[in-house]
Amino acid sequence: MASIVANVKKYDWDTWLMGIFRSVIGGGANGVIAGIAAMGLDPMQFNLSTGLGKELEMFAVSFFLAALVGMFTFLKTHEGPEPETPVAA
């Protein structure tokens, strides 16, 4: 068990997790565009007055799904963290 923990500590987990976080936020931000597009396509149902609930629901679902796509795209190219590079003295 100690060798597993020692091996895990040799990888740059902080950078990898930050990459996942950034991909989720970036993907989700792209998903908000779907909510804006919905207002243009069906302004009677999706608008900021009588259709505010529908519009917020569209934003939330689009953000979530696009965030997942962003995360899975990142994970496809970065299956795991890279080994840490030794710091030169």
Secondary structure in CASP SS format (residue, H / E / C, confidence):
PFRMAT SS
TARGET T0000
AUTHOR 0000-0000-0000
METHOD secondary structure of the structure
MODEL  1
M C 1.00
A H 1.00
S H 1.00
I H 1.00
V H 1.00
A H 1.00
N H 1.00
V H 1.00
K C 1.00
K C 1.00
Y E 1.00
D C 1.00
W H 1.00
D H 1.00
T H 1.00
W H 1.00
L H 1.00
M H 1.00
G H 1.00
I H 1.00
F H 1.00
R H 1.00
S H 1.00
V H 1.00
I H 1.00
G H 1.00
G H 1.00
G H 1.00
A H 1.00
N H 1.00
G H 1.00
V H 1.00
I H 1.00
A H 1.00
G H 1.00
I H 1.00
A H 1.00
A H 1.00
M H 1.00
G H 1.00
L H 1.00
D C 1.00
P C 1.00
M C 1.00
Q C 1.00
F C 1.00
N C 1.00
L C 1.00
S C 1.00
T C 1.00
G C 1.00
L H 1.00
G H 1.00
K H 1.00
E H 1.00
L H 1.00
E H 1.00
M H 1.00
F H 1.00
A H 1.00
V H 1.00
S H 1.00
F H 1.00
F H 1.00
L H 1.00
A H 1.00
A H 1.00
L H 1.00
V H 1.00
G H 1.00
M H 1.00
F H 1.00
T H 1.00
F H 1.00
L H 1.00
K H 1.00
T H 1.00
H C 1.00
E C 1.00
G C 1.00
P C 1.00
E C 1.00
P E 1.00
E C 1.00
T C 1.00
P C 1.00
V C 1.00
A C 1.00
A C 1.00
END
